Amino acid sequence: MKVLMKQIEMIAWFNLGDYPVPLRYRITSEDYTNRVVKIDKILFREEEKLAGNRMILYRCESIIDNIQRIFELKYEISTCKWYLYKM
Amino acid sequence: MSRIIFHIDANSAYLSWEAVYRLQHGAEIDLREIPSIVGGDEKKRHGIVLAKSIPAKKYNIITGESVHSALQKCPDLVIVPPNYERYINASNSMIDLLSQYSPHIQRYSIDEVFMDFSNTDTYYLDTAYEIKDRIKKELGFTVNIGIGPNKLLAKVASDFKKPDKVHTLFSHEIAEKMWPLAVENLFMVGLRTKSKLNSRGIYTIGELAKLNRDYLYSWLKKPGLLIWDYANGIENSDVKGKSPPIKSVGNSTTTAFDVETSTEAHKVLLALCEMVGMRIRNLNSCGSVISVGLKNNNFIRYSHQRKLDIPTSSTNTIYKNVVSLFNEVWTNEPLRHLSVSISDISSDEFFQLSLLENYNKRDKILDETIDKLRFKFGYNSVIRSCFLHSGINPIIGGVMMEEEYPMMSSKL
């Protein structure tokens, strides 16, 4: 996986648990086309507090262009921003 | 029973916090592994080195020197701007982690913490390594931990070899570990004291420790006794949970251009008064000594102060006094640095009014309202119209939350 750290638009589910659940995201590529990716499965979730900045890391799995791919998403609590961290 | 004190010191704090933050946000380069510094903006004449990486240290770059001279020593130096909010977060996360080990914690500065580890069942060295490794793993930066029987020796120990190390310095180790060090490494021995001591042939802490105490008193008076005690490892202050009460509130600025007219100077002073006023009101206090400090383009400093009959926290009153102090003392030369401070602080719950001075209750209401608006909608939501198109920031100076931004102190 390569580090991308690209900000994405996200639909997430804030349920009664401790962490939001990412459902689907939209990413704008360099040629300004949008692509929506549905998150099929969250493999694991981890909270990090590096330098005191809380972020939740999700490793997820989805079918993109008929290929099953694994990627990592990050949610930054202080700014409420979602990122596609690695793909 | 003898005490066990830890001193936890983040290694090149600002720089490593910035590096970790950047790595967390996908940066490919770790600032700690290349020559890099955290530094101010040279164009605004704020260009000094605030923190440096260990590779930058190899180029003899020292904290506090100008960015310009650092660049001459290492032309490929990477310079990143400071971000205090991030540093506070990183520092708080370190405190949170340490609070899991002992209730007696003193935040000595933003990157240094004392912790009293006496009277615990666990072996202190194991805990020290555990803390060091947890900070590294969970928070992403490295610390040095010094362990000693008092705060002084713990602090000296944490300074031994960096980074990511645990050192001990107990009384029986002083002769071996501390006495061979150069005398300027001792806490409270600065440049001036160092040259005084060197002039009489004292170059190491050991040489200082072996001097006659009375001789040192007759020469350096009370501070001499203090450093003699320190050189012998004698120090017994407590790990204080609370920071000492604030004695004064002040802000200063180095202007991006020389201030040459009184109108401009008044505006800069007003902008400083805005910040000082907000801060003192935020502390629910007021002060009665107001002072103005100036530094001219030849780097000569001077200041002027006045005691008021009624303590105040009103921006307008502070500004009125600041202007009259400024007019009394300024000799029309270009200025590069201006400061405003207020001291002799008391609570603002009640105070004696004077028949001879004006006191307008509506001033207080106005200040309170403006403060509320600024906290809610940002500092620049309400500004004075005189700053429009003036090129001067309407509020100058930092540090809004004193409790959250621990200042350096010369007291352990």
HADDOCK unambig.tbl for C-alpha pairs under 7 A between the chains (distance, minus, plus):
assign (segid A and resid 3 and name CA) (segid B and resid 26 and name CA) 6.19 0.50 0.50
assign (segid A and resid 4 and name CA) (segid B and resid 26 and name CA) 6.86 0.50 0.50
assign (segid A and resid 5 and name CA) (segid B and resid 25 and name CA) 6.43 0.50 0.50
assign (segid A and resid 5 and name CA) (segid B and resid 26 and name CA) 5.36 0.50 0.50
assign (segid A and resid 48 and name CA) (segid B and resid 138 and name CA) 6.91 0.50 0.50
assign (segid A and resid 49 and name CA) (segid B and resid 138 and name CA) 6.29 0.50 0.50
assign (segid A and resid 49 and name CA) (segid B and resid 139 and name CA) 5.53 0.50 0.50
assign (segid A and resid 50 and name CA) (segid B and resid 20 and name CA) 6.49 0.50 0.50
assign (segid A and resid 50 and name CA) (segid B and resid 21 and name CA) 6.89 0.50 0.50
assign (segid A and resid 50 and name CA) (segid B and resid 138 and name CA) 6.32 0.50 0.50
assign (segid A and resid 50 and name CA) (segid B and resid 139 and name CA) 4.08 0.50 0.50
assign (segid A and resid 50 and name CA) (segid B and resid 140 and name CA) 5.16 0.50 0.50
assign (segid A and resid 51 and name CA) (segid B and resid 17 and name CA) 5.53 0.50 0.50
assign (segid A and resid 51 and name CA) (segid B and resid 20 and name CA) 6.12 0.50 0.50
assign (segid A and resid 51 and name CA) (segid B and resid 21 and name CA) 6.27 0.50 0.50
assign (segid A and resid 51 and name CA) (segid B and resid 90 and name CA) 4.37 0.50 0.50
assign (segid A and resid 51 and name CA) (segid B and resid 139 and name CA) 5.04 0.50 0.50
assign (segid A and resid 51 and name CA) (segid B and resid 140 and name CA) 6.19 0.50 0.50
assign (segid A and resid 51 and name CA) (segid B and resid 141 and name CA) 6.98 0.50 0.50
assign (segid A and resid 52 and name CA) (segid B and resid 89 and name CA) 5.01 0.50 0.50
assign (segid A and resid 52 and name CA) (segid B and resid 90 and name CA) 4.17 0.50 0.50
assign (segid A and resid 52 and name CA) (segid B and resid 92 and name CA) 6.96 0.50 0.50
assign (segid A and resid 52 and name CA) (segid B and resid 93 and name CA) 4.78 0.50 0.50
assign (segid A and resid 52 and name CA) (segid B and resid 139 and name CA) 6.39 0.50 0.50
assign (segid A and resid 53 and name CA) (segid B and resid 89 and name CA) 6.70 0.50 0.50
